[in-house]
Structures are given as C-alpha cells and as structure tokens.
C-alpha cells in the first residue's frame, strides 16, 4: 500500500476496525518513516545528478564561445576565397602568368599554384572542422539542457510527494505523541580523541548532535542521514555523494570487527547511514521530527560497513 494511503487509513475518522494500540501505531510510524527516508535518499541522488548535469552545461557554454569565433572566422576566409574566385581575378592572373613562359617557368609556377590550392583546401577543411566542432558541442549542450529540465521536473514531483507524505506523518506523530517532533539537546560530554581525518569527521558529528533532521539538508543547521555523513567527512577534506547507497559504493568494504571511528554504518537496504564513533556507538540523523543523536550501532540491523577512502 502506498505511503500516503497507508497513513490516510490510520488518520481516517470513524474507521470500522478497532484503533491500533500505541505500540502498533508506533511501529506503523517507524515503517512509514523508513519508506519516506528512502524516497528522500532518491531525491538526494537526483539532486546530485542534476548538479553534475549543470556542471556539464557550464563547461559546454564556456567552450561554445571560442568555437563559434573559430567557425565564423574560418567561414569568412572561405567567403573571401569564393568571392575572389567568382570575380575571376585569381584564374586570370594564373593563366596570364603561364602564357609565354618557358617550360621550366611553367613547371615551377604550376607547383606554386598547387601550393595555393592546397592552402585553400586547408582553409575550407578548417572551416568545416570548426563548424562541426561547434555543432557537436551545441548539440551536446542542448541534450544536457533537456536532461537538466527533465531532472528539475522529476525533482519537483518528488519534492511535492515528500512534502505531502511528511505532513501526513507529522499529523500521525502528533496524534500518538502529542507533538510531531522529539528533539534532543546538544552533546556536552567528552568527545573521544581520534587521530587524522577520521578524528575531524567524528568531532564534527559530535558537534552536530541536537541539530534537527531536515530532508535534503547537509548542514550546518540541519541534516538528513547522508547529508550528515557527507558534511562530517567534507570537514575532513573528503568528498562524498549526498546519497547513502552511493556512499556505500564510494567506501571500502570492511567487516564489523574492523570498525574504527569515522567508518560508515549502513542500514535499511542502504536507505540509512550513520558514522561510527567507537564503543559500539554511531551518530546519525534519524528521521522526521527528530534530531541528530548518539545511538547504539544495533539501533537497527546493519546492512554493511564502509571505510572512507581518505
């Protein structure tokens, strides 16, 4: 059953069946949150892909100007050659030069004429090449623009669905808990000392505790799950994709026994990710209405573990 429909059933007044118990309702909310988080991660992936396409567009636009200039300059040279040939000045001068000359002079001058013809051919070929390069780049630009427009349309639809689902989920949480948000305070304990880039990422994660979850966010005031791990490692100078499943591909596979602070722990069929901070604990941006917090590594069944290539 779709997420909205499932939650609508829960919210519908006067339902014929008995109202679910608090534990059943809590479980249903958790399941709905998990489904919604996966949709958010898909949105994040699309947003990252759009950034890539926009970068390609910028590169193409930058290269089109010089190519257009080269094309136009080459075409002007060809046009001048054509005008000269049409006037006949070139041909008349050629034949006048040859008439009355000695056989040796004729052979030498024919060689010069061949060189001129080769030069003309080179100019024509250069014009063709410049025109083809411009046309190829322009076609690639138009394709990239079309792809970007499709991505924007897709993102808008995903955003609308996420916002609609989120409102329904918030209403359900408020019905059960009396509020749609349950936030924790900032971390005031001692941050473990970890060396190197991993230490920078871990410290960043500790300092993010208490900041609210916000879908599609990567800090500094709010985060979603992959936004937090991306931001933590970005602080250490390492780039990660804003998408849990892609972060799984970007990291090296390790076993649980090899876990060290800074490693990433993946959950929910790659729908959720957290950063390991040692002593069996992770820091993560949980879900809607909650804040970044310190949790047990076994808050859910881990899907896998990854070491950031730094």
N, C-alpha and C positions, 0 to 999 in steps of 0.2 A: 504494500500500500504506500503511495507517495507520502512524503513527509507532511505536507500541508494537510492532506486528507486525514492522515492518522491523528494529527494533533487537533484537527477540527472535530473529530469524533469525541476526543477527550473533553473538548470545551463545550460541545453542544448541550444546551439545556434540555432537560426533560428526556434524556436518553432512557430507553426502555430497560437496558440492563443495569445491574447494580453498579454504583460508583466504585471505581478501583480503590483499593486500600492505598495508604500513604506509601508503603514500600513498592507496590505495583506502579503507582504513579511516578515515583522517583526513578524506577527502572526505565519506564517509558520515556521520561525526560532525558535520561542518560543516552538511550538509544537514539532519540531524535537529535540530541546534541552531536553525537558521533556522526550521524548521517550528514548533518549540516556542516560539520567541520570538514568532511571530505569534499563537500561542494565548495567550501571556501578555498581549500587547497587547489582544487581545479581552477578556480578563479585566479588564484595566485599564479599558477602555471601560465594561464592565458595572458595575464598581465605582463609576465616576464617575457613571453614570446612577442608581445606587442612592442616592448622596449627594444628587442632585437631587430624587429622589422623597421622601427623608427630610426634606429642607428643605420641600417642599410639605406634607407631613404635619404638620410642626411649625406652619406658618403656619395650616393649617386648624384644628388643635386649639386654637390661640390664639384664633381668631375664633369658634369654636363656643360658648364660654362666654358672651360678651356676647349672641350671637344667641339662645341658649337663654333667657337672662334676659328679653330683649325679647319673645320669643314667649310666655313664661309670664305676664309682666306684662300683655300685651295680652289674653291669654285670660282672665285674672282679671277684667279690666274688662268683657269681653263676658259673662262668667258673672254678674257683678253686675247688668248690664243685663237679662239674661234672667230672673234671679230677681225683679227689680223688676217686670218686665212680667207675669210669671206671677202675682204677688200682686195685680195689677190696680191697684196704687196709682197708677201713672203715668196709666193711662187714666181712672180715676175722677176724679182731680184735674183732668185735662184737660177732661172734659165738664162737671164742676161749675163750672169757671171760665168756660165758654162759655154755659151756660144762664142766661138772664136778663140777658145783657149786651146793650148796644146794638149795632147793626150795625157801627159804627165800631170798637168794642172787640173784637168778634168777629174782624174782619179783621186787626187788629193782633196779637191773640193767636194767630191761626192762623199768622201769619208767624213768631212766636216758636216755635211748635210745630214748624214746618218746619225752623227752625234747629237745634232739639233733635234732630230726626230726622236731619238731615244730620250732626250731631256723632256720633250713634250709628252711622250708616253709616261714618263715618270711623274710628271705633274698631274696628268689625268688619273693615273693609278693612285697617287697621293690623295687626290680629291675623292676618289671612290672609297679609299680606306677610311679617310676622315669621316665621310658621310655614313659609312657602315658602322663605325665605332659609335658615332653619335646616336644613330638609330637603335643600335643594340642596347646602349645604356639607357636611352629614353624608354625603350620597351620594358627593360628590367625595372625602371623607375615606376612605370605605370602598373606593372604587376605587383610591385611592392606596395604601392598606394592602395590598390584593390584589396590586397591581403590585409593591410592595416585597417581599412574600412570594415572588412568582414570581422576582424578581431574586435573592433570597437563595438560593433553591433552585437556580437556574441557576449562580450563583457557586460554590456548594458542589460541584456536579458538575464545573465547570471546574477548581476547585482540586484536586479528587481526581484528575482526569485529568493535570493538570500535575505533581502530585507523583509520580504513578506513572511518567510519562514521564521525569521528572527522575532518578529512581532508576535507571532503565534506562540513561539517557545517562551518568550518573556511573560506572556499572559498566563501560560500554564505554570511557570515557575512561581509567579506571584500568587496564583491560586493555592499552590501547595505550601510555599514557604512564607507567604505574606509579603515577599519582596522578589523582584526579578534579579537582584544581584546579591552575591555573598562575597565580599572582598576581605582580604587580609591586610594587615599593616606591613610597613616596611621592615626589612630584616635588620635587627640590631645586634645580632650575635657576632662572633668572631668568624671572619672569612678565612678558610683554610689557605695556607701558603702553598701555591703550586708554581713551579718554575716555567719559564718560557712563554710561548704564545698561548698555550692551554691555560696558563695561570691568568692571563689577561681576559680570556673568554669566560673563565669561571668567575672571576671578580665582577665582570660586567653583569653576568647572570644574577649573582647575589644582589647586586645593587638595583636590579630590575624587580626584585620581589616586592609585591604590593601594588605594582602598577597594573592597571586594568587590561583585561583581554579586549581586543578590538579586531574584528576580522579585516584581513588585508594589511594590518599595521606592522611596521618593523621599527618602532621606537621614534623618539626616545620616551614618549609619554605613555604609549600603549603598544601591545604586541598581540599577534596570533602565534601559534606554536612555531612554525617555520620562520616567522619574522624574528622571533626571539633568538633562535639558534643562529640565524644569519647575522643578526646585529652583534651578537656576542663575539662571533669569530671575525666579523668585519673590524671590530675594535682591535683585534689582534693582527689586522692586516691581511686577512684571508677572505676571499670572496666565495660565497655560497649562493646557490639559487634559492629564491623565495618559494620553495615548494618541497614538502617533506620527501616525496618519492624521488625527486631529483637529487636531493641531498644524500639520500641513500646511495644513489649511483655515484655521486661525487666522492664518497668516503670509502676507505679501505675496510673490507670485512674483517672483523675480529670476533673472538669468542667472548662470552661473559667473563670468563676467568682472566681475560686480558684487559678488561676495562680499566681505564685510568681517567682521572679528572680531565674534562674537556671533550671526551668522546661523546658521540651522539647515540641515543637510545630511541629506537623506532617502535611504534605501536599501531594497533588498529589497521592492519594491512597497509601500512605506510601512510595512514591518514593522520598520524600524530607523531611528533618528535619532541624530545627533551634533551637537555645537556646533563651529562653525568658529572657530579661534583665530588664523588668519593663517599666512602662509608655507606654504600647501598642507597644513596640518595640522588635524586635528579631535581633540576629546576625546570619548570615548564609553564607555558601559558595555557591553562586548562581548557576553558570553554567559555561560552557566553555567560555574562553575569558574574564571572569570577575574575580573580587577579593572578598574576604570576606568583607561583608559590614553590616551596620546597616539599617534595613528596618522596615516598618510597619508590625505588626502582620498579617494584612489583605492584604499583597502583593499578596497572593493567598488565596483561601478559605481553611481555616484549616480543616484537616481531623479529628484531635483529639489532646489531650493534655496528657502529661505524667510527673509524678513526679519521679525523680530518687531516687531509694531506697538506701539511704546512711547511 
